[in-house]
Structures are given as C-alpha cells and as structure tokens.
Amino acid sequence: MKFTVDMKKCQDHGQCVYSAPTLFALDDLGKLTFREETDGLYESEEVDESLRDDLEEAADVCPMQAIEVLD
C-alpha cells in the first residue's frame, strides 16, 4: 500500500501527524516534511499493511482532504 499527499491542498494543519506519527512529521518550521521533496504530489514508498488504520485515519482527519490511500 502507498499514499499520496497533494502538497498544493495541504496547509500543514498537522492532524496527520497525530493520527500516523510513524508516517507524517512536521519540520522545525511547522511544515509537513514532504515539502522538502516536492511542492506538487508526494507519493510514498510502500507502507506496511499494519499501518493501514493509522493512515486511513490520517486521510480522514485531514481538513483539506490532501491525503489519498492507494491500495
């Protein structure tokens, strides 16, 4: 399983960090760390299936609906 984050929608609210701290983090400036890699669409590497619940919760709580879970 993978996930994407639309960095154009993301406004760094950080709700994903609380839901899935092993997958999401904020940098020292309070920005999602994926911003260092892209300003467009971030696509993750393969994520362990055991993290599915956390990842789906992160997608659900994102106020901007910027996270998509890919099977």
Helices and strands as residue ranges (DSSP letters): E 2-6, H 15-19, G 33-36, E 41-43, G 49-51, H 52-61, E 67-70
